[in-house]
Amino acid sequence: MVEPRAAAAQIDAVTHTPTAPDSQVLPRRLALLLPAALAACSQPAVAQRGLPDFADLAERVLPAVVSIQTTSRERATPDPRRGPLDRGRRGQLVQGAGSGFIVEPSGVVVTNGHVVGEATRVTVTTQDGTEYPARVVGVDELTDIALLRITPRAPLAAVSLGVSQTLRVGQWVLAAGNPFGLGGSVTSGIVSARGRDIGAGPFDDFIQTDAPINPGNSGGPLFNMAGEVIGINTAIYSPSGASAGIGFAVPSDLARPVVESLLRDGRVDRGWLGVSVADADEQGRGRRGAVIMGVERGSPAARAGLRQGDLVTALNGEAVATSRALVRGVAGLPPGETVRLTLSRGGRNQEVAVQIGRRPDPP
């Protein structure tokens, strides 16, 4: 997570909020907000005409929304002035909080990967206050999705992933989760944009919403008016770390196959070439594509004879306009599949068959 800085707006993962707000600060803040709230209530009822009532929706979906508490060990910074035994000491325990939602009554919970991170202990709390120790089933870092499992005594309320492809800009949405450790909170807004690329990775395809999302909301669901999860709240754009009206959610269509893979195998196997690439137009090539900047020894690309300087313009006949498009296209393929790369080398176009490898686990 990037720590928020007040000086400049930035993209922040929204998690690791203290599990309990300051008992003295919170009442003062509420007191300051009270006059504004009373003034809003005194406005004529006609001002609310035409707006949706989210009460029934919230009552229906909240039982499947959970709060997540984590304990992890802070990495100690070595001090060269101390002895070797002291340098190896472990960091202090750090508490974090996030959100999630139940997708199977047996106790399968979806959240963000950065919520659980390197946690040594994960606890899931349901809406009725019941706490369950949770096991991390798997994490997919490229989409920032994690799967947890808890063992309830009886079937739990669950929600389903909807179809995000049908979303339209301007549609109403409801965000639910555990902002600032408060738990059981909902906010409403609209879909502000689709297909946002915020520089988080090759699978950036975020839903942007103005529904208030704050630290602790990470991993929580974004619902459509039918009560289906159409996004997983993941990041905010903010100068302060709190909601500024621009939040981002992983679309359900991207999350669904990841959740299925994690549930089935505990991991997501992604394709890998073993090259570093850059955009062709940024390299002065005068055409679009992905320029190979380096080839890892022993990688699938090396075995296929790819070279530094090759310009990849198509993958299995589909045009590749950017380096991100190539990385995303290859990552979405199953390891072992043979693909056809169209590339330009020395001014001549040619096609090369490459057997895709399995993307190595991050160090």
DOSE-103136 format. One record per residue: residue in three letters; x, y, z of N, C-alpha, C in turn. Coordinates in steps of 0.05 Angstrom, whole numbers, padded with zeros to 5 digits, always signed. Atoms other than C-alpha are relative to their C-alpha. Last residue first. Example, Ala and Ser with C-alpha at 12.3 -4.5 7.8 and 13.67 -1.06 7.14 Angstrom:
! DOSE-103136
SER-00016-00024-00001+00273-00021+00143-00015+00022+00014/ALA+00018-00024+00000+00246-00090+00156+00018+00024+00000/
! end
This chain:
! DOSE-103136
PRO-00020+00006-00021+00196-00266-00100-00011+00008+00027/PRO-00015-00024-00007+00134-00266-00146+00019-00007+00023/ASP+00011-00013-00023+00114-00335-00171+00017+00024+00008/PRO-00012+00006-00026+00139-00350-00240-00014+00014+00023/ARG-00010-00024-00013+00090-00343-00299+00012-00007+00027/ARG+00015-00008-00024+00082-00411-00331+00013+00023+00014/GLY-00008+00011-00025+00110-00418-00401-00018+00008+00022/ILE+00002-00017-00023+00078-00404-00469+00009-00016+00025/GLN+00015+00015-00021+00103-00446-00527+00001+00016+00026/VAL-00011+00001-00027+00124-00396-00580-00018-00016+00018/ALA+00016+00016-00019+00114-00399-00655+00014-00002+00027/VAL-00016+00018-00017+00147-00342-00694-00020-00015+00019/GLU+00016+00012-00021+00117-00303-00752+00017-00021+00015/GLN-00001+00029-00001+00157-00256-00796-00018-00009+00023/ASN+00021+00012-00017+00158-00184-00819+00003-00030-00001/ARG+00015+00021+00012+00223-00155-00846-00020-00012+00020/GLY+00016-00010+00022+00253-00088-00828-00017-00021-00014/GLY-00016-00010+00022+00309-00118-00788-00016+00010-00024/ARG-00028+00002-00008+00260-00157-00746+00017+00008-00024/SER-00017-00012+00021+00185-00144-00747+00029+00000+00011/LEU-00019-00020-00008+00140-00189-00707+00016+00010-00024/THR-00008-00014+00024+00078-00232-00712+00019+00022+00008/LEU-00007-00028-00002+00074-00279-00653+00008+00010-00027/ARG-00013-00011+00024+00037-00345-00660+00005+00030+00004/VAL+00012-00023+00012+00019-00382-00596+00017+00009-00024/THR-00018-00012+00020+00032-00451-00568-00014+00022-00015/GLU+00013-00006+00026-00005-00467-00504+00020+00013-00019/GLY-00001+00024+00018+00036-00498-00448-00012+00005-00027/PRO-00027+00009+00005+00016-00446-00395+00000-00026-00017/PRO-00009+00022-00018-00055-00423-00403+00028-00008-00007/LEU-00001+00026+00013-00064-00354-00436+00009-00022+00019/GLY+00026+00012+00000-00087-00291-00400-00001-00028-00013/ALA+00007+00009-00027-00016-00273-00382-00027-00013+00001/VAL-00015+00024-00007+00002-00272-00456-00008-00011+00027/GLY+00008+00021+00018-00052-00222-00475+00013-00027+00007/ARG+00027+00009-00009-00040-00179-00414-00009-00023-00017/VAL-00002+00013-00026+00035-00175-00428-00027-00011+00009/LEU-00015+00026+00004+00024-00161-00502+00001-00015+00027/ALA+00018+00018+00014-00030-00108-00489+00013-00027-00004/ARG+00020+00010-00019+00014-00075-00437-00019-00020-00013/SER-00013+00021-00016+00071-00070-00488-00019-00012+00021/THR-00017-00009-00021+00024-00032-00534+00013-00023+00014/ALA-00006-00028+00004-00014-00039-00600+00020+00010+00021/VAL-00011-00008-00026-00016-00115-00607+00010+00029-00003/ALA-00020-00021-00001-00060-00133-00666+00008+00006+00029/GLU+00013-00024-00010-00096-00200-00663+00022+00021+00005/GLY+00015-00014+00020-00068-00254-00709-00014+00025+00009/ASN+00020+00018+00012-00048-00302-00654-00018+00016-00020/LEU+00000+00024-00016-00011-00244-00620-00023-00017-00010/ALA+00025+00015-00002+00005-00185-00665+00005-00026+00016/THR+00023-00016+00009+00055-00128-00673-00026-00016+00002/VAL+00023+00017+00001+00117-00152-00635-00025+00016-00007/LEU+00025-00015-00004+00178-00110-00652-00024-00019-00004/ASP+00023+00009+00016+00243-00148-00643-00024+00017+00007/GLY+00005-00018+00023+00298-00104-00613-00023-00010-00017/GLN+00003-00028-00008+00324-00157-00564-00002+00017-00026/ARG-00024-00015-00005+00315-00225-00595-00007+00028+00010/LEU+00006-00029-00001+00263-00280-00598+00025+00015+00008/GLY-00018-00016+00016+00292-00348-00615-00007+00030-00002/ALA+00012-00005+00026+00235-00392-00591+00017+00017-00019/ARG+00001+00026+00015+00277-00420-00535-00012+00003-00027/ALA-00028+00007+00009+00294-00349-00513+00000-00026-00016/ALA-00008-00018+00021+00220-00329-00512+00028-00006-00011/PRO+00014+00008+00025+00201-00390-00472+00008+00017-00023/SER+00029-00005+00000+00254-00371-00420-00013-00010-00026/GLY+00015+00024-00006+00323-00403-00413-00030+00003+00000/ARG-00013+00024+00008+00359-00336-00408-00017-00025+00008/GLU-00012+00015-00022+00311-00278-00401+00011-00027-00010/VAL+00010+00027+00000+00301-00235-00462+00014-00016+00022/GLY-00018+00020-00012+00309-00160-00461-00014-00027+00000/MET-00024-00013-00011+00280-00097-00492+00020-00019+00012/ILE-00013+00017-00019+00228-00130-00537+00027+00013+00009/VAL-00029+00005+00006+00190-00074-00571+00012-00017+00023/ALA-00016+00004-00024+00114-00078-00565+00028-00008-00008/GLY-00008+00027-00006+00070-00051-00621+00016+00000+00026/ARG+00009+00010-00026+00051+00013-00656+00008-00029+00004/ARG+00023+00017+00003+00090+00046-00712-00007-00011+00028/GLY+00017-00010+00020+00142+00101-00719-00024-00017-00006/ARG+00001+00019+00022+00195+00062-00682-00019+00010-00022/GLY-00005-00013+00025+00214+00121-00638-00001-00019-00024/GLN-00027+00007+00008+00220+00080-00575+00007+00011-00027/GLU-00017-00014-00018+00158+00111-00543+00030-00005-00007/ASP+00001-00029+00006+00118+00092-00604+00018+00016+00018/ALA-00015-00006+00024+00141+00020-00596+00001+00030-00006/ASP+00017-00009+00022+00117+00013-00525+00017+00009-00023/ALA+00007-00029-00001+00166-00024-00481-00017+00006-00024/VAL+00010-00013+00024+00180-00098-00466-00005+00030+00005/SER+00007-00027-00009+00218-00143-00418-00007+00016-00025/VAL-00012-00023+00013+00215-00215-00439-00007+00025+00015/GLY-00027-00004-00010+00203-00282-00405+00015+00022-00015/LEU-00019+00002+00022+00143-00305-00445+00029+00002+00009/TRP-00025-00016-00003+00094-00321-00390+00018-00004-00023/GLY-00020+00003+00021+00023-00348-00386+00023+00019+00004/ARG+00001-00019+00022-00016-00348-00321+00024-00005-00019/ASP-00022+00005+00018-00033-00402-00271-00002+00019-00024/VAL+00007-00007+00027-00080-00374-00218+00025-00004-00017/ARG-00018-00018+00015-00073-00406-00150-00011+00006-00027/GLY-00015-00016-00020-00110-00445-00096+00020+00019-00013/ASP-00028+00008-00001-00129-00497-00149+00016+00015+00021/ARG-00006+00026+00010-00205-00498-00151+00028-00009+00005/LEU+00016+00020-00014-00224-00440-00107+00007-00028-00008/LEU-00009+00002-00027-00167-00398-00133-00015-00021+00016/SER-00026+00014-00001-00185-00415-00204+00011-00003+00028/GLU+00004+00028+00006-00259-00398-00194+00027-00016+00000/VAL+00012+00013-00023-00242-00333-00160-00004-00030-00004/VAL-00021+00000-00020-00196-00313-00217-00010-00014+00025/PRO-00018+00023+00006-00248-00333-00269+00023-00002+00020/ARG+00012+00027-00001-00299-00288-00234+00019-00023-00007/ALA-00004+00014-00026-00256-00227-00218-00009-00029-00002/LEU-00028+00006-00003-00249-00200-00289+00005-00017+00024/ASP-00007+00017+00023-00324-00204-00303+00030-00008+00001/SER+00006+00028-00006-00336-00177-00233+00007-00019-00022/PRO+00026+00009+00011-00301-00112-00248-00004-00030+00005/VAL-00006+00021+00020-00244-00092-00201-00026-00011-00010/ALA+00007+00028-00007-00268-00029-00165+00008-00019-00023/PHE-00004+00019+00022-00241+00042-00166-00006-00028+00010/GLY-00008+00027-00009-00261+00102-00124+00001-00019-00024/ILE-00010+00016+00023-00265+00176-00141+00011-00026+00012/GLY+00020+00003+00021-00308+00219-00095+00009-00016-00024/ALA+00002-00025+00013-00252+00246-00052-00020-00002-00023/SER+00015-00001+00024-00254+00190-00001-00001+00029-00011/ALA+00029+00005-00004-00199+00191+00050-00014+00004-00027/GLY+00003+00027-00009-00124+00183+00038-00029-00007+00005/SER-00003+00003-00029-00113+00258+00036-00001-00029+00010/PRO-00023-00015-00010-00102+00278-00036+00005-00005+00029/SER+00006-00019-00022-00147+00222-00061+00025+00015+00008/TYR-00017-00022+00009-00156+00172-00118-00006+00023+00020/ILE+00012-00026+00002-00184+00109-00087+00021+00020-00010/ALA-00018-00023-00002-00168+00035-00093-00016+00026-00001/THR-00029+00005-00002-00196-00035-00089+00017+00024+00006/ASN-00012-00026-00006-00272-00041-00084+00030-00003+00007/ILE-00014+00003-00026-00291-00107-00115+00015+00025+00005/GLY-00027-00010-00003-00342-00098-00171+00011-00006+00028/ILE-00011-00006+00027-00408-00122-00201+00028+00012+00002/VAL-00026-00013-00003-00433-00158-00138+00011+00004-00028/GLU-00022+00016+00010-00507-00172-00150+00026+00016+00003/GLY-00013+00014-00022-00561-00141-00107+00023-00018-00008/ALA+00011+00027-00002-00606-00123-00165+00012-00016+00023/MET+00025-00002-00014-00590-00049-00156-00015-00027+00003/ASN+00020-00014+00016-00518-00062-00172-00027-00001+00014/PHE+00024+00013+00009-00470-00078-00116-00015+00016-00021/LEU+00015-00022+00013-00398-00058-00103-00024-00013-00013/PRO+00014+00002+00025-00368-00109-00055-00012+00026-00009/GLY+00029+00000-00003-00314-00100-00003-00014+00001-00026/GLY+00010+00027+00000-00242-00120-00014-00030-00002+00002/SER-00013+00018+00019-00215-00052+00007-00010-00029+00002/ASN+00020+00010+00019-00267-00013+00047+00013-00020-00020/GLY+00015+00021-00013-00219-00005+00106-00021-00012-00018/PRO-00017+00021-00011-00192+00061+00082-00016-00020+00017/ASN-00020-00010-00019-00250+00098+00049+00019-00023+00009/ILE-00016+00023-00008-00298+00089-00009+00023+00010+00016/PRO-00023-00004-00018-00353+00141-00020+00013-00027+00008/ALA+00009+00010-00026-00396+00121-00080+00023+00002+00019/ASP-00001-00022-00019-00367+00165-00136-00012-00008+00027/THR+00026-00007-00013-00351+00104-00178+00004+00024+00019/GLN-00003-00024-00016-00297+00083-00228-00027+00007+00011/ILE+00024-00015-00001-00299+00011-00253+00005+00024+00018/PHE+00016-00006-00024-00228-00012-00264-00027+00014-00007/ASP+00025-00003+00015-00198-00047-00324-00021+00009+00019/ASP+00016-00023-00007-00125-00052-00302-00024+00003-00018/PHE+00029+00007+00001-00102-00123-00319-00017+00024+00010/PRO+00010+00006+00028-00031-00104-00339-00030-00006-00001/GLY-00010+00024+00012-00017-00071-00271-00012-00005-00027/ALA-00005+00020-00021-00033-00016-00222+00011-00026-00012/GLY-00028+00007-00002-00024+00041-00272+00006-00021+00021/ILE-00012-00017-00020-00093+00071-00261+00030-00007+00005/ASP-00027+00010-00004-00125+00045-00325+00014+00019+00020/ARG-00021-00018-00009-00200+00057-00322+00026-00015+00004/GLY-00025+00005+00014-00245+00013-00364+00023+00018+00008/ARG-00007+00028+00002-00311+00043-00341+00028-00002-00013/ALA-00015+00006+00025-00331+00112-00316+00006-00030+00001/SER-00010-00025+00012-00373+00147-00262+00015-00005-00027/VAL-00024+00008+00016-00416+00088-00242+00009+00025-00014/ILE+00005+00009+00027-00463+00120-00191+00026-00010-00013/GLY-00009-00018+00021-00466+00131-00117-00007-00011-00027/SER+00012+00002+00027-00485+00098-00052+00012+00021-00019/THR+00001-00027+00013-00452+00084+00014-00010-00004-00028/VAL+00006-00001+00029-00460+00024+00061+00001+00029-00009/SER+00007-00026+00010-00429+00009+00129-00006-00002-00030/GLY+00028-00001+00007-00428-00057+00168-00009+00027-00012/GLY+00015+00024+00007-00360-00046+00199-00029+00006-00008/LEU+00026-00003-00011-00331+00016+00234-00018-00023-00006/GLY+00006+00020-00021-00259-00004+00223-00027+00002+00012/PHE-00012-00009-00025-00243+00060+00185-00006-00019+00023/PRO-00016-00024+00001-00290+00037+00130+00009+00008+00027/ASN-00010-00005-00027-00313-00036+00138+00017+00025+00001/GLY-00026+00009-00011-00354-00054+00077+00005+00010+00028/ALA+00003+00009-00028-00410-00039+00029+00027-00009+00011/ALA-00025+00011-00011-00414+00000-00036-00004-00007+00029/LEU-00002-00001-00029-00481+00010-00070+00026-00013+00008/VAL-00014+00022-00013-00488+00027-00144+00001+00004+00030/TRP-00004+00000-00029-00533+00070-00187+00014-00025+00010/GLN+00017+00019-00015-00523+00072-00262+00007+00002+00030/GLY+00023-00013-00011-00492+00135-00292-00019-00018+00016/VAL-00007-00024-00015-00442+00101-00337-00025+00014+00008/ARG+00000-00025+00015-00471+00035-00359+00008+00023+00018/LEU+00002-00026-00015-00458-00034-00332+00001+00023-00019/THR+00025-00014+00007-00473-00093-00379-00002+00027+00015/GLN-00001-00009+00027-00401-00118-00378-00025+00017-00007/SER-00008-00028+00000-00403-00122-00302+00000+00012-00028/VAL-00013-00005+00026-00443-00186-00302+00007+00029-00002/GLY+00016-00007+00023-00460-00206-00230+00016+00003-00026/LEU-00013-00019+00018-00420-00242-00177-00018+00004-00024/SER-00012+00011+00025-00465-00276-00126+00013+00023-00016/VAL+00008-00016+00023-00482-00261-00053+00015-00012-00025/ALA-00019-00004+00021-00480-00306+00008-00011+00017-00023/ALA+00011-00015+00022-00515-00314+00075+00022+00005-00021/LEU+00001-00029-00003-00481-00367+00117-00014+00013-00024/PRO-00004-00015+00025-00493-00441+00124-00004+00030+00004/ALA+00023+00002+00017-00487-00466+00196+00005+00016-00026/ARG+00015+00022-00011-00429-00478+00244-00025-00006-00017/PRO+00023-00007-00017-00384-00435+00202-00014-00024+00010/THR+00016+00024-00005-00315-00456+00178-00023+00008+00019/ILE+00007+00002-00028-00278-00398+00144-00017-00025+00004/ARG+00020+00020-00008-00243-00397+00077-00003+00001+00030/LEU-00002+00010-00027-00208-00338+00044-00020-00022+00005/LEU+00022+00016-00008-00197-00319-00029+00006-00011+00028/ALA-00007+00022-00018-00154-00262-00052-00025-00015+00008/ILE+00023+00015-00010-00158-00214-00111+00010-00023+00018/ASP+00003-00008-00028-00106-00161-00128-00025-00013+00013/THR+00027-00012-00002-00115-00173-00203-00006+00009+00029/LEU+00004-00016+00024-00041-00186-00218-00028+00014+00000/GLU-00010-00027-00003-00028-00208-00146-00006+00017-00024/ASP-00010-00006+00027-00073-00269-00148+00009+00029+00000/VAL-00001-00028+00007-00079-00295-00077+00010+00003-00029/GLY-00018-00008+00021-00098-00363-00050-00002+00029-00007/VAL+00000+00021+00020-00136-00402+00001+00019+00006-00022/VAL-00003-00011+00026-00119-00356+00059+00002-00023-00020/ARG-00023+00011+00014-00147-00389+00121+00001+00013-00028/ALA+00002+00005+00029-00195-00351+00166+00027-00010-00011/PRO-00028+00000+00010-00207-00351+00241-00002-00008-00030/TYR-00010+00025+00010-00281-00335+00250+00029+00002-00007/GLU-00027+00000+00010-00313-00280+00291+00009-00028-00008/THR-00014+00025-00003-00388-00273+00300+00027+00001-00013/GLY-00022-00002-00019-00411-00201+00305+00015-00025+00005/ASP+00011+00004-00027-00479-00210+00272+00021+00000+00021/GLN+00017-00022-00008-00453-00177+00208-00012-00004+00028/THR+00025-00002+00014-00397-00228+00201-00017+00022+00012/THR+00023-00005-00017-00326-00220+00227-00025+00005-00017/VAL+00023-00010+00014-00268-00252+00191-00023+00003+00019/THR+00026+00005-00014-00201-00260+00226-00022+00013-00016/VAL+00023-00014+00013-00134-00266+00191-00025-00009+00014/ARG+00026+00007-00011-00068-00282+00225-00022+00016-00013/THR-00004+00025-00014+00003-00283+00199-00025-00010+00013/ALA+00012+00003-00027-00014-00231+00147+00006-00028+00012/GLU-00016+00021-00013+00033-00225+00088-00009-00005+00028/GLY-00029-00004+00002-00017-00187+00046+00016-00023+00010/VAL-00013+00021-00016-00087-00201+00073+00030+00001-00002/VAL+00012+00000-00027-00117-00135+00051+00014-00021+00017/HIS-00015-00017-00017-00069-00128-00008-00012+00003+00028/GLY-00026+00012-00007-00098-00189-00041+00015+00017+00020/ASN-00024-00009+00016-00167-00159-00040+00025-00014+00010/THR-00010-00026-00009-00228-00197-00013+00023+00008-00019/VAL-00016-00015+00019-00272-00257-00030+00009+00026+00012/VAL+00001-00030-00002-00298-00303+00025+00019+00011-00021/VAL-00020-00010+00019-00316-00377+00020-00003+00030-00002/GLY-00021-00017-00013-00353-00400+00083+00022+00008-00018/SER-00018+00017-00016-00400-00459+00066+00023+00016+00012/PRO+00010+00003-00027-00453-00408+00044+00018-00017+00018/GLU+00011+00027-00004-00411-00392-00017-00008-00003+00029/VAL+00010+00009+00026-00395-00322-00043-00011-00028+00001/ILE+00003+00029+00001-00385-00287+00024-00013-00008-00027/PHE+00027+00009+00002-00360-00215+00020-00001-00030-00005/GLY+00003+00023+00018-00298-00178+00040-00029-00007-00002/SER+00027+00009+00004-00272-00117+00078+00000-00025-00018/GLY+00011-00002+00027-00208-00091+00107-00028-00011-00001/ALA+00029+00006+00003-00170-00081+00171-00008+00004-00029/GLY+00013-00012+00024-00098-00080+00193-00029-00008-00001/GLN+00028+00007+00005-00058-00092+00256-00010+00014-00024/VAL+00016-00022+00010+00018-00091+00257-00028-00010-00005/LEU+00025+00008+00012+00063-00136+00299-00016+00024-00008/GLN+00023-00001-00018+00133-00110+00310-00025-00009-00015/GLY+00013-00025-00004+00192-00130+00266-00024-00003+00019/ARG+00025-00003+00015+00234-00193+00274-00014+00026+00008/ARG+00024-00001-00017+00306-00192+00298-00025+00006-00017/GLY+00020+00019+00009+00358-00211+00247-00025+00000+00016/ARG+00009-00007+00027+00400-00148+00255-00022-00020-00009/ASP+00020-00021-00002+00403-00160+00330-00011+00007-00028/LEU+00024+00011-00013+00438-00226+00321-00022+00020+00001/PRO+00015+00016+00019+00487-00196+00270-00025-00013+00012/GLY-00012+00026+00006+00508-00141+00317-00017-00017-00018/ARG+00006+00021-00020+00483-00070+00314+00013-00026-00009/ARG-00015-00006-00024+00512-00009+00278-00003-00022+00021/PRO-00028+00010+00002+00490-00037+00211+00017+00005+00025/ASP-00017-00022-00010+00417-00029+00232+00029-00009-00001/PRO-00027+00007-00012+00373-00076+00191+00015+00026+00008/THR-00022-00012+00016+00302-00050+00180+00026-00005+00013/ALA-00020-00016-00015+00252-00098+00211+00021+00011-00019/ARG-00027+00008+00007+00194-00121+00167+00020+00019+00014/GLU-00014-00021+00015+00129-00109+00204+00029-00009-00005/ARG-00024-00009-00013+00095-00173+00225+00016+00019-00017/SER-00024+00007+00015+00024-00183+00205+00024+00011+00015/THR-00024-00004-00016-00043-00186+00240+00024-00008-00017/THR-00025+00015+00005-00106-00179+00200+00022+00007+00020/GLN-00021-00011-00016-00179-00160+00213+00025-00017-00005/ILE-00024+00017-00002-00231-00171+00160+00021+00014+00017/SER-00024-00016-00007-00302-00144+00162+00023-00019+00004/VAL-00015+00005-00024-00356-00183+00126+00022+00020+00004/VAL-00024-00018+00000-00412-00171+00076+00014-00004+00026/ALA-00022+00014+00014-00461-00229+00066+00026+00016-00001/PRO-00008+00025-00014-00511-00205+00118+00023-00015-00013/LEU-00019-00004-00022-00507-00136+00085+00007-00025+00015/VAL-00027+00008+00006-00540-00158+00020+00019+00001+00023/ARG-00003+00026+00013-00615-00160+00034+00029-00009-00002/GLU+00009+00020-00018-00620-00104+00085+00005-00028-00012/ALA-00019+00002-00022-00578-00059+00041-00007-00023+00019/LEU-00024+00012+00011-00623-00072-00019+00021-00005+00021/ASP+00005+00029+00005-00686-00060+00021+00025-00014-00011/ALA+00005+00014-00025-00659+00006+00048-00004-00030-00004/PHE-00018+00022-00001-00628+00033-00017-00006-00019+00024/ASP-00001+00007-00029-00686+00080-00033+00017-00026+00001/PRO+00006+00027-00009-00674+00109-00102+00002-00003+00030/LEU-00024+00014-00008-00677+00184-00117-00007-00028+00010/GLY-00014+00012+00022-00736+00211-00156+00025-00015+00007/ARG+00017+00014+00019-00761+00258-00102+00016-00010-00024/GLN-00008+00028+00001-00709+00274-00050-00016-00015-00021/ALA-00028+00001+00009-00712+00350-00060+00009-00029-00003/VAL+00000+00001+00030-00789+00345-00057+00029-00003-00010/ALA-00001+00028+00009-00782+00327+00017+00002-00002-00030/PRO+00026+00011+00009-00765+00399+00032+00003-00028-00011/GLN+00006-00008+00028-00698+00410+00066-00027-00013-00007/SER+00021-00020+00000-00698+00402+00142-00008+00009-00028/CYS+00025+00012-00006-00660+00337+00140-00023+00019-00001/ALA+00008+00016+00023-00602+00370+00105-00028-00012+00004/ALA+00009-00018+00021-00599+00423+00159-00009-00015-00025/LEU+00026-00010-00007-00597+00370+00212-00011+00019-00021/ALA+00019+00021+00004-00540+00335+00177-00028+00009+00006/ALA+00004+00003+00028-00501+00400+00171-00021-00022-00006/PRO+00016-00023+00010-00511+00415+00245-00006-00003-00030/LEU+00029+00001-00008-00489+00343+00263-00016+00024-00011/LEU+00016+00007+00023-00423+00342+00224-00030+00002+00006/LEU-00004-00021+00020-00383+00380+00276-00018-00006-00024/ALA+00012-00025-00010-00411+00336+00331+00002+00022-00021/LEU+00028+00004+00003-00393+00273+00292-00015+00026+00008/ARG+00006-00002+00029-00322+00298+00285-00030-00003-00005/ARG-00003-00028+00007-00318+00312+00360-00007+00003-00030/PRO+00023-00016-00008-00347+00242+00374+00002+00029-00008/LEU+00024+00005+00015-00294+00210+00330-00024+00015+00009/VAL+00002-00016+00024-00234+00245+00360-00026-00004-00014/GLN+00004-00028-00007-00243+00219+00431-00004+00016-00026/SER+00025-00004-00015-00254+00145+00419-00005+00029+00006/ASP-00007-00014-00025-00200+00142+00365-00026+00008+00014/PRO-00007-00028+00001-00226+00094+00313+00005+00012+00027/ALA+00019-00015-00016-00220+00019+00323+00007+00029-00001/THR+00024+00015-00004-00189-00030+00274-00020+00014+00018/PRO+00001+00011-00027-00139+00021+00251-00027-00014+00004/THR+00009-00021-00019-00142+00027+00175+00000-00012+00028/HIS-00018-00005-00023-00099-00021+00137-00008+00024+00016/THR+00001+00020-00022-00140-00016+00073+00020+00008+00022/VAL+00015-00009-00023-00157+00028+00014-00003-00022+00021/ALA+00016+00024-00008-00103+00020-00038-00014+00007+00026/ASP-00006+00014-00025-00083+00091-00055-00017-00025+00001/ILE+00016+00024-00001-00078+00127-00122+00008-00015+00025/GLN-00013+00024+00009-00051+00197-00113-00019-00023+00002/ALA+00020+00021+00004-00068+00269-00100+00014-00024-00011/ALA+00006+00004+00028-00010+00311-00073-00020-00023-00003/ALA-00010-00020+00018+00011+00344-00008-00009-00004-00029/ALA+00019-00022+00002-00032+00304+00040+00008+00020-00022/ARG-00014-00025-00005+00008+00241+00030-00019+00023-00006/PRO+00010-00025+00010-00025+00173+00036+00017+00024+00007/GLU+00009-00017-00022+00020+00113+00047-00011+00026-00011/VAL-00014-00025+00000+00023+00070-00015-00011+00017+00023/MET+00017-00024+00000+00000+00000+00000+00017+00025+00000/
! end
